Amino acid sequence: MATFKFRGRDRGGRLVNGELQADSSSAAAAQLTHSGVTPVRIDPVQGEGAASQVLQIRLFQQKPGLTELMLFARQMFALTKAGIPIVRALRGLADSARNPMMVTALHDVIDSLNAGRDLASCLAKHPDIFNALFVNVVRVGENSGKLDEAFQRLHQYLAFDKLTRDAIGKALRYPIIVLAAVGVAIAVVMGLVVPKFSKIFAAFGSELPGPTRVIIGVSNFTVDYWWLMAALLAAGIFALRAFLNTEAGAFAWDRAKLRLPVLGGIIQRATLARFARAFTMTSRAGVPLLESLNLISRAVQNEYVGEQVRSMREFIERGDALSRAAAATGLFTPLVLQMLAVGEETGRVDEMMDEMADFYDRDVQSDVENLGALMEPLLIIVVGGVVLVLALGVFLPMWDLAGAAMKRA
């Protein structure tokens, strides 16, 4: 039996840490789930065999992506609706799955089901694949006898999430390519072109203007100390990733993303659309409101927004309305808050949340389609600045050198 360190959240959404003894990480996740703790991360403690196993999984097995999880939910909806037994359905999905990590997880779920456990508890043993939101919607579906509808709602939620992510990724492709091309151009100029010009300038012995001296100095430093720059870059990336893996780092980065020019508003609206979709799904699935907010806070995939969602629990526990709790976060527009208030008055909060998700989705789609035009001024400024610096630093001195050469002649 090995020792595992865990980090998770209790039923109240509070972060808990500790150690426990278990035969495997899956068994540790099961223990935490039964004790009311939703595991976020589980790591073995100084176990050579366990450590090598975890390292092997991380190096050679890729975590199932959103597409595979969406396909799983869609297939489970079709199979359960057709009345096929769960074990038989999962066995067929395990035989057809292509991701080794998913195959292993499904076989473990089958074994646990044969041992008499419910499906939600079996899925909870694999938090790296099935998050708390996924597991709890399945649990409510089992308890209500509407498991097929639960998987249908999960598929719809994941499909909308994937659509938004793909649209944003497609829109960012052009700016990333332009900035990468500018970076390559600067590297070529600094590493190859400027050193040749510096020799020509030195041969004439003329005094160079300030911008040219700066460019030559940067180029010489780059050529002579490229190894130091590479080491500092690698160390910086490692330190940044280590910081972002901490709770404070993830919170700071997620909050900073919402304040980015142009992109920040799109990311915020996409996150709020994900919040609204998750709220609608859990509400229609029958998940209690407080538990629903706790689950959604981890499903929005933004620690800052998740913290604001968890703060809504405090208002609701004091007896405040959902619209008042949402207004206190400062995340929602007055129009959305008015929609929530109408939903509470009419008893159709889930429908209003669905409308709110559509509202944010339309905004995100519109902004994504115009993202190239929105970022074009910024790209022009960046490219123009690079051209200006190179022109001032390289081409202006060439005119002086041409004049000096004519005087010598």
PyMOL commands that set and color helices and strands:
alter all, ss='L'
color gray80, all
select helices_A, chain A and resi 25-34+48-60+66-81+86-96+100-114+119-124+132-144+147-204+210-224+226-244+247-257+263-285+289-299+303-317+322-329+334-346+349-369+371-408
alter helices_A, ss='H'
color red, helices_A
select strands_A, chain A and resi 2-9+15-22+38-44
alter strands_A, ss='S'
color yellow, strands_A
deselect
rebuild
show_as cartoon
